[in-house]
């Protein structure tokens, strides 16, 4: 469709931009490039098996929990957060917590990740992240999605993503400062992140990334690890696992087809890889996620 602006210039003669200085334009660019990507929405019956038995555990995705019933606690750095119905809670990714089960119940979970540079979540650089109660936003309307007759559509998810972004404005410190700090360390690897997103597969080699970066595999691994706080292999495995989960949840490909899509040697190698990172086989993971809501 051809786009034509037929508005008379006289109509804009009294317009004055509120974003004239360089600082304002930088803030606008940061806001436009910061993205929230919804991963999934889950319903769960939560019992004693949810308890971590005193061990600190974490997930790389961010969670928002909407409790429906029951009583639980998460403990982070000796600080205890009670999880009860009638409130919503933010559980940041890569933040180890001890989970304590007190009373069985039901809950809704929304998982998401954020992105600025390709495939990289800047919130994982936020040093003060911790489990928090969300005070200003009511997400309880999501409970209606439990009705089998409810017709979920893309507008619902667009609204939900907007509300997640609104929640983050309450929880985060200055987004501009957070992104600036993130870019100060991560931007040197922007071409690497872009290449990974375009070529993500099980046969992607560290030597390929080192060639793009222009150094030996050993030197690249040392530089990457010192800045990103994980080895290139760990980063690749994490992104590959995220993609595998997306395919298991959001596609009708069988396990063999997913293994082929991700360029694993066979589905058995893929299953071993997946179970090592998620604790269960891809077939069991898919079955749990797609089990009927009760």
N, C-alpha and C positions, 0 to 999 in steps of 0.2 A: 504494500500500500504506500503510495506516495504521500509524504508528509509536507503540508504546506501551511505556513503561518501567514494568515491574511489580516492579522490584527494591525491596526494603524499604529505607527511609532508614537503618535501623539497620546495614545492611551496609556503609555508607560512613562510619559514625560516627568511625572512627579514621584516615580518609584525611587526608593533609596534602600540599598541592600543593608541588611543587618550583619552581614558576614563580609566585611570589607578588608579587615586587617589580616595579616599573614597567620596569626594565631588562630583566628576564627576559621579560616580555611583549612588549617591543619586539623582542627577538631572535627570539622565536617568530613574530611577525608578519612579520619580514624573511624568515625561513626558509620560511614558508608561501607568500609571494608571489613568491619567486625561483623561476624556472622554467627548465628545460633543454628545448629543443625539438630533437629529432633532425631533421636535414635529409635525409641519405641515407647509404648505405654503398656504397663502390665497391671494385672490384678493378681493378688496373692493372698492365700490363706497362710497366716504366719503362726507357727507353733514353736515348740522348744528347739527344733532343729535350726532355727534362725540364730540362736545364741552361738557366739563364737568361742565360748568356753574359756574366756579370759585372754584370748589371743587377739592381737591387733591385725586387722585385715582391711584391704582397700580394693577399689575398682578404679579403672582409668576413666570411666564415664562419670559425669555429674548426674545426680539424682534429685528430683523433687518428690517427696513422699506426701501423700494425702491419706492419713489414717482414717479408717472407717470405724474400727472398733479395736479393743485391746489396749495394752500398755507395754511399752518397750523403752529401752534407754540405749544411747550410744555414748561412749566415753572417749574423749580425745584429749590427750595430754592432761589427764587427771580432771578434766572438766566434763561433767555429766549433763546430757541433754535429755529431758523426758519427752517421749513421743506419744502424744495422746490425740484422740479424735478432736475435731473442730478447729484444727490448725494445720498448716502445711510447713514442711521442713526442707531445707536445702542441705544436701549431702555432697560436698565437692569431691571431684575425682582425685585419685592418687593421694588420698588423705586417710591414713590408717586409723581405724576406730575399733574399740571393743564393743561388741553388740551384746546386750543383756536382755533376755526375754523374761517378762514379768507376768503377762497375761496374754493368752492367745487371742488373735483377732484377724481382721482383714485390712488390706491396704491397697491403694493405687500408687503406682510408681511411674514417674516420667523420667526417662533417661535422655541426655543430650550431651553434645560437646560443642565447643566454640572454636572458631577459626579466624585467624588473621592472615598469616602466611599459609600457603597450601598445606593442609593436613596437620597443622600444628596448633595445639590449644594454648592460647596465652594465659588462660586462667590457672594453668598448672605452674606458672611462674609466680603466682600471687602467694607470697610467703605467709600471709595472715589468714589464709582460707581455713575454714573450720565448719563443722556442722552448725547450722543456725535455724532458728525459727523464723518463718516468713510472716511478718506482722501486717503488711499492708494489702495483701492480695488474697482473695478468696478463690481457690481452685476447686471448691467442693462440687461445682456444677459437673465436674468430670464423672461424678458418680452415676449420672444418668446414662453414661456410655456403657454401663454394665447391663443395661436392658438389652436383651437379644434382638429386640425389634427396633432399636435405635439405629438410624441410618447415618453413619459417620461419613463426612465428606471433606474435601480439601479445604473448604472454607473454615471448618472446625479446627483443622490443624494449623491453618494460617493464623487464626485468632489465638490458639494456644501458644504458638511460637512468639507472637507479639506479647502475650502475658509473661512468658518466660523472660523476654528481654526487659519487660517492665520490672519483674522481680529482681533482675540483676542490677538495675539502677538503684534499687534499695540496698542491695547487699555489698556491691563493689565499692572500693575507693574510687578515686579519679580514674576513669577508663583511659584518658589520655596519658596519664603517668604510667599506668600499667602497660599499655601498648608501647610507649616510648622505651621503657625498660626492657620489654620483650624484644623489640627490634634492635636495641643496642647489642644484644648478644646473638640473637637468632638470624638476623638479616644476612650475615655472611654465608649462611647455608640456604638462602632462598632458592637458588638454582637447584640445589640438591633436593629440597622438599618438593619442588615442582616436578623434577624428574621422577621422584618416587611415586607421586600421585599419578603421573602419566604412564608409569611402567610397573606399578605394584604387582608383584607376583612372587611365587616361591623360588623362582630361579634368578631373581634379581641379586646381583653379587656386590659385595663391598668394594671390590676392585673396580666395578663399573662406576660407582659413586666417587671413588678416589680419582679416577681418570677425569671426571668432570670437574672435580675440585682442583685438580692439577698437582697432585702429590702422590706419594706412595700410600698403599693401603694402611700401613702401620701409622704413618703420620696423620692421615685422615682420621683414623679411628681415635687416636689420642686427642686431636683437636675437637672432634665432634663430641666425644665423651666429656671433655672438660667443660664444654659450653652447655650441652643439652642435658647433662646429668644422667645419661644412659648411653650404652654403646650403640653404634649403628645397627648391629644385629638385633639388639633388644627393641630398638625403635621400629625396624622393619617388621619384626614379629608382631609387635603391638598393632601396627597399621594393617598388617595382613589378617590378623585375628579380627579386627574391627570389620574389615571387608567381608570376611567369611561369615560373621554374625549377621551382617546386613543381607547377605545372599540367603542364608538359612531362614531368616524371618520374612524377608520381603520378596522372595522369588519362589517359583515352583520347581526350580532345578533340583534334581535328586543329588545325593551325596557325591556320586561318581562325577556328575556333571559339574558340580561346584569345584571338586578337586581338579578337574580338567581346566575349568575357567581360570583357576588360580595357579595353574601350571605346577601342581604337585605331581610326583611320579605316578601315583595311583591313589585311590581313595583310602587305602590303609595307612599310607604315609600321612595323608591329610588328617585322618582321624586321630593318629597318634599326636600330631602337632596340636590339634584342637583340644584334645583331652588334657594335654600337658598345661595349657594355658587356662582352661575353663573348668577342669575337674570332671567333666563328663564328655562322652562322645558327641559328635555333631548330631547324630540321629536322636539321642536322648534329649539333647538341648532343644532341638526343634519340637520334639513331642511335648516337652514341658511348656514351651512358650505358646504352642498352639492348642493346649488343652482347654476344654470349655471352662468359661467362668461360672463359678457356683455362687 
